[in-house]
Amino acid sequence: MTGQVHSSPKMTSQIQPPPKAKAAFMPPVRPQNVQEAIMPRVTGDFADFDSWLMEVNDRLGGCVDVSQSLVDEAEYTIYAPEFDGEDTYTIRDNEEGGITVE
């Protein structure tokens, strides 16, 4: 028996290029005829702070975050999740014994 050498195909490692991205992230496109709701301002004269807060809750969705400024005690910031926005108000005592909200 003569020794035969069987040659096997050479095993070469081939580096594959990374797969092509199928799609890049694209933010959702808002239709042109849809507008974002604009957060209304609740200003004017009110009997007291509580009546103003009740009006704020009625007009801005009932679940708002009200915080008093640390710099000016007459200034309040309201965040309304339904509008995903916030607004700042200034409250002053008025001549009728109530408050004026600007």
C-alpha positions, 0 to 999 in steps of 0.5 A, spaced: 500 500 500 502 506 497 501 512 502 496 517 498 495 523 501 488 526 500 488 533 499 482 537 502 480 544 500 483 549 504 479 552 510 480 559 509 476 564 513 472 569 509 470 575 513 463 577 511 461 585 510 456 587 516 449 586 513 446 592 510 441 596 515 434 595 512 431 601 515 434 607 519 430 610 525 425 615 522 421 620 527 414 619 525 411 624 520 405 628 523 400 629 517 400 636 515 392 637 517 393 635 524 395 641 529 398 640 536 393 643 542 395 649 544 395 650 552 390 655 554 392 660 559 387 661 565 388 668 567 383 674 570 380 675 576 378 670 581 375 670 588 381 666 591 387 662 589 382 655 590 377 658 585 383 659 580 386 652 581 379 649 580 378 653 573 385 651 571 384 644 573 377 644 569 381 647 563 387 644 563 385 637 564 384 636 571 391 633 573 396 639 573 402 640 577 402 647 580 409 649 583 410 656 587 417 659 585 422 659 589 424 666 587 418 670 587 412 668 591 407 671 587 409 666 581 407 659 579 408 654 574 403 650 571 405 643 568 399 640 564 400 633 561 395 633 557 398 639 553 405 636 555 407 644 556 408 648 562 406 656 563 408 661 568 403 665 572 403 671 576 398 672 582 396 679 585 391 681 590 386 685 587 382 691 590 375 687 591 379 682 596 380 676 590 386 675 586 388 677 579 392 672 575 396 674 569 
